[in-house]
Amino acid sequence: MQLQKKVLSNLITGIVVATITSTAAAATDGKIKIGVLADMGGTYADLCGPGCVIATRMAIEDFGGKALGKDIELVSADSQLKPDIASSVARKWVENEDVDVIGGLVSSAVTGAVTQVTNNSKNITLITGSASNAFTTSACSPYIAHWTYNVVALANGTVKQMVNEGKNKWFFITADYAFGHALEGVSMKVIEANGGETVGTVRAPLGTTDFSSYVLQAQASGANVVALANAGNDTVNALNAAAEFGLTDYMDIAGLLVFTPNAQAMDPDTAQGMRLTTGFYWDMDDQTRAWSKRFEALHGAIPSMAHAGAYSATMHYLKAVDAVGTDDSDAVMKQMKLTKPDDFFARNATLRADGRMEHDMLLVEIKKAADRKNKNDIYNIVEVIPGNKAYNPMLPSCAF
Amino acid sequence: MATFLGINFFALFGQLLIGLINGSFYALLSLGLAIIFGLLRIINFAQGAMYMLGAFVALLGFKYIGMNYWVALLIVPIVVGVIGVLIQRFLIRPIANEDHLYSLLLTFGLALMIQGLFTHWFGSSGQSYPVPDALKGGVRLPFMYLPNYRAWIIVVSVLVCFSTWWMIEKTKLGVYLRAGTENPQLLQAFGINVPLIVTLTFGFGVGLAGFAGVMAAPVYSVSPDMGSNILIIVFAIVVIGGMGSIGGAILTGLGMGVVEGLTKYFYPEASATVIFLVMVIVLLIKPSGLFGKNA
């Protein structure tokens, strides 16, 4: 009995100690250390993997390599797209290795796990690859800056425009996890608000290779648009199946989240004319081209929007550190929200109080094979969507 | 439309046919695995990587030397088979007398390395391979549109599966192969080069994965993780069919394709798990698999 009590009290002490350490404030040691946590070898590696590390390093170098009078340090790790691994890396970084800020972050499940750690430890996260809008709504925090894009911007771009063009009956092929559900839900609201209707949905497990069965269901649904609420290879595979089964002959396909490497992987004859929303396109103007060429020389491929976002977010963070003269998260974040991000990526941008980085989004169209000058020449820009029209309005409870 | 109890039969037929197409593909993939396990007792976790390699060799051949699909269908299995022969000869043979776990771990590690290298070289996003001109287009059936290439998959898979089964079960070569597994010493005493047979069988099994890779290239995006995605399913199929039963693997492959197809129609969320559910049930009721002999 005595022994049990002792064990129990030790356990409680342990829990209390663990809680105290995990809520301890981020180290303000005057040295900036940036951690990039991304998918180094998995499905999303081309979207935000080694490329996000390169982009972050470019920002550090462009900034001069030093902040607060000391060299800026960069560390990186592979999240393996597993929330438990990502969360333990993040904990190790902020608790034992004095990492100030964590960037990269692709897959909303991974990001959710990481922000739970960093919100507690009061470290800033610069989310550049994930899509869920939860990070600035239901799971918002004073320490999150969500860059690049989110599901609302995707829906407000692609879906709204297509409904307004008379494509009013939608069928969803949705990735069966948090991101897919969020994208589907937000898109349905946009469809309904603009007078269209959703005639059916099907939830396909992540990593499905053969989409023909779902394509057949879409065919039987009577819809005039099939929306792909998935990402990466899932989108490419779904599109291929749609083309193969003749769906593209009489239905429009809307790829709700397409990154440049995915667009390049699509057969141009199948994908031509497909519209999508992106936070960045390398060939938009001289500024984007100049940065993208430098990036391409280091990475071997043109940047995705997550890569460009990683650069932009890091740069904005470093400028804020420099302005306030400390690495204290509260002071830095306050400064980040006070000044407007402005670079080749962030156009007409502002970092809102809820941590949402609002900037111009692009509605683009995939080019025909005949119109492409080279393998990187993939989009025509159809429309620039102003940030305040693209993103969700701020929740009062998240206005930090 | 013909509906009964809320089920649209036209749609159901479509799903059944798609299930058969996928099933014939599963059969083709599990065939190689079943041969390697059934005859050589090697649990080859690199089979998925070899399938991916097949698709990539076809793609790179097409991109850089203009090798067309039909040539790829002949050449690629040989290339991948030779790689298999090398793997067997230099990596697996030295540990052939150890526990099965050693070859399992070796091939698993090998698979991870190959996949990692391809991700490093070609990125993770996948690339597209064109459908050959002769197989473009499709036929409009009363209940669905059947692309020619999918029909081709059924025909080829059934042909390859049947002839492999026939070769192993009905010909003299097959007798040697099976005898080499049952009693290698005795067969050696008859003057047959058993180690050579083992190496060639492994090469053949791996070559089949390469062949499946070429077949898959025009319909699925060619990416480094395409093999690891499908390998686990194929393993489950081999387990359900009965480890080592060639005919069992073929029939189970077809059957599981249909089961999966129906699940995609009635309850798509479970389509990734249904095969494993069947596996659990089969293992509980008949641990040696549907067509397996009791060990």
Interface residues (C-beta under 8 A of the other chain):
Chain A: G41 G42 T43 Y44 A45 D46 L47 G49 D176 V202 R203 A204 P205 G207 T208 T209 D210 S212 S213 Y214 L216 Q217 Q219 A220 G232 N233 V236 N237 N240 A241 E244 F245 G246 F259 P261 N262 Q264 A265 M266 D267 A301
Chain B: N8 F10 A11 G14 Q15 I18 G19 I21 N22 G116 T119 H120 G123 S124 S125 G126 Q127 S128 P130 V131 G138 M144 Y145 P147 Y149 R150 V219 Y220 S221 S223 D225 M226 N229 I230 G261 K264 Y265 P268 E269 S271 A272
